[in-house]
Amino acid sequence: MKSEYEKIFPKEKQDLKISINKDTLPIKNRIEHFGATIAGLQELILYGLKGICAYVDHAMILGYEDEEIFDSIQETLYFLSKESNNLDELFSYALKCGQINLKVMELLDKAHTETYKHPEAVKVRTTPVKGKAIVVSGHDLKDLEELLKQTQNLNINIYTHGEMLPAHAYPELNKYKHLKGHYGTAWQNQIKEFNEFPGAILMTTNCIQEPKGYSERIFTKGVVGYKEVTHIENMDYKKLIDCALACKGFEEDAEEKYITTGFGRNEVLKHAEKIISAVKAGKIRHFFLVGGCDGAKLGRNYYTDLAKAIPKDCIILTLACGKFRFNNLEFGDIDGIPRLLDLGQCNDAYSAVKIVLALAEAFNTDVNNLPLSLILSWYEQKAVSILLSLLYLDIKNIRLGPSLPAFITTEVLEVLVNKFQIKAITTPEKDLQEILG
């Protein structure tokens, strides 16, 4: 069995580590060495690779690997180890990252659906019930599954948080009766929400913040960790469970409230004929894909205001933590088709791609001629890798916000605008007028 290092750096190329480390110096040093545009494109590729590797890790946890993907990552790293000043070549490798990421997302989708079955639309309770409690945040479904197994018959209720919401849609996870509901919203609100949570907290993968006021109740797992926080190894949740039993838990049931998730590609495409008929009959005017990585920066309320302003004859597709800006609102339906379709985690971007491609095929056109607009928020490397996949698929007119990455220089932006007509968000009113006008 190859080690993780050997998968990325086979024996004959392990000397690359030195040159790669040299060329991935802090961005300021590389700006001085290469100039801002070259350094910016290098950053674009590096962020794309980081996002790809995050998705690879999720798939590997479930036992799914692909040697061709490892080879492609290695090839791209090898390219970065050379001092290329060719803008076209750098941009070509950025799109290659998009191609690699598409394969990785397909592999991760296979890992999730073969392990837990295809997501199904489900109403998820968002208010607590009386009893001892553990909340699970992050992204990793395997960690949640093992916790559910170890807490059966212990009278501990399990809640999801943040990007773990879509776990409720997987039949092999939803079958656990003590998976009670979803608590809180997106990752950037965790300090307030975790302080108010009267139980133990499990943080998987990334998106942890400094645990102010609850460090003795939070536990980390996998690649995420924090100083003075207990880290769980080998799926042994005994300390986490003991903590939950020692906490007071929720002392009474709250008023019942629900949100709906689980509109993966299989669930949406079950209703493809109905959706297509509604479009042809003029009942559905336009589709908006609104979502992405969220953060606390001012200006992100744009996505809430946009979702509220989208006309009632339009469908909103959403995914990733950006949906928490508006997924608690009531959007109604169009002939029984929910106007808000939650496709899942950022890890489920493959579902969004498959839905969009299927719609294009059904209407005998390409994606760019569909009544579809992509309005995305970005925050970190996974968002960059997904954006590169969309560009690899030649999807144009993507609106991106709330601000562009710092490494996108004027010259790089000019290429993106000229080749893909990528746009920055402005105001909901102006963007909707331009899209629907």
Summary of the structure (lengths in Angstrom):
residues: 437
radius of gyration: 22.0
end to end distance: 57.5
largest distance: 63.7
contacts: 1457
relative contact order: 0.12
helix: 49%
strand: 15%
